[in-house]
């Protein structure tokens, strides 16, 4: 997933790997260790992963302070324990099944929706966003005096997972309790409630993403990651003025997927 740097080009004059190329040199070993632990549940710290999920809602800065601690103790920013990913996957599966139930889908339709959401919306889109942010941050946000450092692709993926979790809980869990009796009633209150939940969810995603990259001391101008708040607010205002119900669009899209 990460591009490799040649060993010969990664040497200083004294034959020692600099910090940036050393990180790249060991990226394969780190990925192998992570993937190997993915199937060893007894080695995962689910209690700590659950703690992170809680604080992503209440105090996301504390989560990223733990990433600093990992860098100091294990010399990597990205998670080395897949417990968070496993719990997120469980949340995703349960909430999608709940969505299928609320939308009155049959068994096979719900399974089809689950496969779409897991492998396209979560994995596919997640890999795309993580790779895009990894490229942009390394290309444009690294300080000139910190060119020996780079953003790990695994860390970019972790930032996406951190930001995706609150969005998932708001739109795929909390929203379920309001869909049929409030949000899809074709009233102003309906799309006000629904679109406000979307505003909060996407706002969380933007803010947690910003915190993730601003936590890296070798990046600059990370405040630009907050700029999407402006078009988000404009879109929210327009949706209320035009009567555009985001959740109604999502539900129609989900039903179209499973036809």
Rosetta blueprint (number, residue, H / E / L):
1 X L
2 X L
3 X L
4 X L
5 X L
6 X L
7 X L
8 X H
9 X H
10 X H
11 X E
12 X L
13 X L
14 X L
15 X L
16 X L
17 X E
18 X L
19 X H
20 X H
21 X H
22 X H
23 X H
24 X H
25 X H
26 X L
27 X H
28 X H
29 X H
30 X H
31 X H
32 X H
33 X H
34 X H
35 X H
36 X H
37 X H
38 X L
39 X L
40 X L
41 X H
42 X H
43 X H
44 X L
45 X L
46 X H
47 X H
48 X H
49 X H
50 X H
51 X H
52 X H
53 X H
54 X H
55 X H
56 X H
57 X H
58 X H
59 X L
60 X H
61 X H
62 X H
63 X H
64 X H
65 X H
66 X H
67 X H
68 X H
69 X H
70 X H
71 X H
72 X H
73 X H
74 X H
75 X L
76 X L
77 X L
78 X L
79 X L
80 X L
81 X L
82 X L
83 X H
84 X H
85 X H
86 X H
87 X H
88 X H
89 X H
90 X H
91 X H
92 X H
93 X H
94 X H
95 X H
96 X H
97 X H
98 X H
99 X H
100 X H
101 X H
102 X H
103 X L
104 X L
105 X L
106 X L
107 X H
108 X H
109 X H
110 X H
111 X H
112 X H
113 X H
114 X H
115 X H
116 X H
117 X H
118 X H
119 X H
120 X H
121 X H
122 X H
123 X H
124 X H
125 X H
126 X H
127 X H
128 X H
129 X H
130 X H
131 X H
132 X H
133 X H
134 X H
135 X H
136 X H
137 X H
138 X H
139 X H
140 X H
141 X H
142 X E
143 X L
144 X H
145 X H
146 X H
147 X L
148 X L
149 X L
150 X L
151 X L
152 X L
153 X H
154 X H
155 X H
156 X H
157 X H
158 X H
159 X H
160 X H
161 X H
162 X H
163 X H
164 X H
165 X H
166 X H
167 X H
168 X H
169 X H
170 X H
171 X H
172 X H
173 X L
174 X H
175 X H
176 X H
177 X H
178 X L
179 X H
180 X H
181 X H
182 X H
183 X H
184 X L
185 X L
186 X L
187 X L
188 X H
189 X H
190 X H
191 X H
192 X H
193 X H
194 X H
195 X H
196 X H
197 X H
198 X H
199 X H
200 X H
201 X H
202 X H
203 X H
204 X H
205 X H
206 X H
207 X H
208 X H
209 X H
210 X H
211 X H
212 X H
213 X H
214 X H
215 X L
216 X L
217 X L
218 X L
219 X E
220 X L
221 X L
222 X H
223 X H
224 X H
225 X H
226 X H
227 X L
228 X H
229 X H
230 X H
231 X H
232 X H
233 X H
234 X H
235 X H
236 X H
237 X H
238 X H
239 X H
240 X H
241 X H
242 X H
243 X L
244 X L
245 X L
246 X H
247 X H
248 X H
249 X H
250 X H
251 X H
252 X H
253 X H
254 X H
255 X H
256 X H
257 X H
258 X L
259 X L
